[in-house]
Amino acid sequence: MEKASGLLFSGVRVDRKRFAREIARFQASMTTDFQSKKEPDDLEDLADAALEALPEVKANKKEKKRKRKDKDSSDAVEGFSVFKSSESLSSILESNALEATSAEKKKEVEKEIEKASILRKKYGIHVSGHGVPPPLESFVELSSRYNCKPYILHNLTELGFREPTPIQSQAIPVLLSKRDCFACAPTGSGKTLAFLCPMLMKIKPGLKNGVKAVVLCPTRELAAQTAGECKRLAKGRKFYIKLMTKELSRCGDFEKMLCDIIISTPFRLDFAIRKRKFDLSRVKYLVLDEADKLFELGFVEQIDSVVKACSKTTVVRTLFSATLPETVEKLASTVMVDAVRIIIGRKNSASEMIKQKLVFAGSEKGKLLAIHQSFSESLNPPVLVFVQSKERAKELYKELAFDDIKVDVIHADLSQQQREDAVDNFRSGKTWVLIATDVVSRGMDFKGINCVINYDFPESAAAYIHRIGRSGRAGRPGEAVTFFTEEDKPFLRNIANVMAASGCEVPSWILTLPKLRKRKHRPQRDSISTIPDDSA
Ligand SMILES: Nc1ncnc2c1ncn2[C@@H]1O[C@H](COP(=O)(O)OP(=O)(O)OP(=O)(O)O)[C@@H](O)[C@H]1O
């Protein structure tokens, strides 16, 4: 992470090449005035001091100040330490009360704050950061409070969304007030709409003057799904919503392309920025969906490039995920300006709609027997089966393809078309059982998955939360079964903690297992096969 924090979000971004002359001038003429303020340690310090003096940097600082000034009434949850500027409910109340010119006005403010508090309590919404706008009670308030265009309300009704979910209720007003935001809410709780809705409300469609919003997703499947959802919500308006495909990133004529919103994986967008000069300097909204995944090593440089390219000083940056580790929050908070933090329910927890079960299968052979037996006894499709690698996905597919069930497989070795077909067939019910690697473990919204089977034990608690979160979505019940072997036993405690926190029964011996330092668990496993092993 240290490497990442050095690279990412190093605050104000200035093209050092472009300003090389200015930097050199400052380096050469280190004035006494300069020295008296601070003795620079090295050339890097000198260069930074020089950069501070540049107009671009000053403008950015001014903008940050402006954002901070933009205060409102709110209540704040005690105990979160990330935001130094957090104010307590009583202090906000106090300052509002002071400003109130009459006793009536004071009463009104108090009433509003109390109402927001009651709503937050009801929905399990925890916020920190100052001046957090009150949550929405209903989608109708989008019109009464924010002048939302009727087409969005119409589309929400068409999509069958009658009331906002808790994350939508709080995140939509926060983003509409142009505040940076960290949001952590359970899987399947409607985070996608929570960032798409304010984006569409704030962007004017089809103005032909460049990209206005960027959504980054860790996989192309999720990017495609999000683009689809965005188009459904924007129906009736001439928004140019583009999915960054391989072809577009390599051959797109970005100067001529009409695009209001671009949805992409970091790799494709970074490629388009670096190789094809894709201009993101007018972007107003930058969303990092599944943010903790995006901050994992491998993506960091690409994210950095996108963040730099979205260079407008007023850009609103938001992070969404069902799991947001502190390391990610800390890293991101170095660039977020006066951000609001929203947590729904308990942070980093599984959806309470999922019945979770651990099954001891002894060995790899035991797992294969257990899945055969489970399917022959009761198969309640659609079922999603997770394994730890593409090799193992292929092996399990070979074993199950001969049974009398409609089974398919998805992993990174397949072509884009094959991956799309696998998703479509599973969605349409042509496939009953989909064997998958973690390529579809995050964000994918397969309607009505009855059961998730972790054939291979997940590599971390976060991976577990996302995998099982493919079921139990949008208030529907789901089931998750996790096989474990002797080899997985030392890692059981992490998963068991998640299970216990969401109200599932866990054998007490698991909870007393020693805590492990090593976070990721990807053991070398015996291959999946019913053919007897010669060496045995
Ligand atoms: N207000 C609403 N009322 C009813 N259903 C909704 C509402 N908002 C979203 N949904 C539906 O809930 C499901 C889950 O939404 P979404 O995919 O946005 O969840 P998520 O929180 O992003 O999950 P994940 O963490 O897995 O990415 C989708 O099928 C979506 O259409």
The ligand as a Gaussian input file, in Angstrom:
#p B3LYP/6-31G(d) Opt

LIG

0 1
 N      -34.994000       1.261000      -5.029000
 C      -34.999000       0.008000      -5.429000
 N      -36.075000      -0.772000      -5.240000
 C      -36.074000      -2.065000      -5.646000
 N      -35.042000      -2.672000      -6.256000
 C      -33.948000      -1.941000      -6.468000
 C      -33.858000      -0.574000      -6.083000
 N      -32.641000      -0.115000      -6.437000
 C      -31.995000      -1.132000      -7.025000
 N      -32.767000      -2.236000      -7.056000
 C      -32.406000      -3.563000      -7.599000
 O      -31.605000      -4.212000      -6.617000
 C      -30.685000      -5.088000      -7.227000
 C      -29.296000      -4.862000      -6.656000
 O      -28.836000      -3.567000      -6.999000
 P      -27.296000      -3.271000      -7.289000
 O      -26.777000      -4.216000      -8.322000
 O      -27.160000      -1.845000      -7.532000
 O      -26.674000      -3.689000      -5.877000
 P      -25.255000      -3.327000      -5.266000
 O      -25.511000      -2.754000      -3.937000
 O      -24.470000      -2.534000      -6.230000
 O      -24.633000      -4.783000      -5.086000
 P      -23.095000      -5.276000      -5.175000
 O      -22.439000      -4.863000      -3.907000
 O      -23.209000      -6.745000      -5.306000
 O      -22.496000      -4.617000      -6.363000
 C      -30.773000      -4.839000      -8.718000
 O      -31.517000      -5.877000      -9.299000
 C      -31.506000      -3.529000      -8.838000
 O      -32.248000      -3.465000     -10.019000

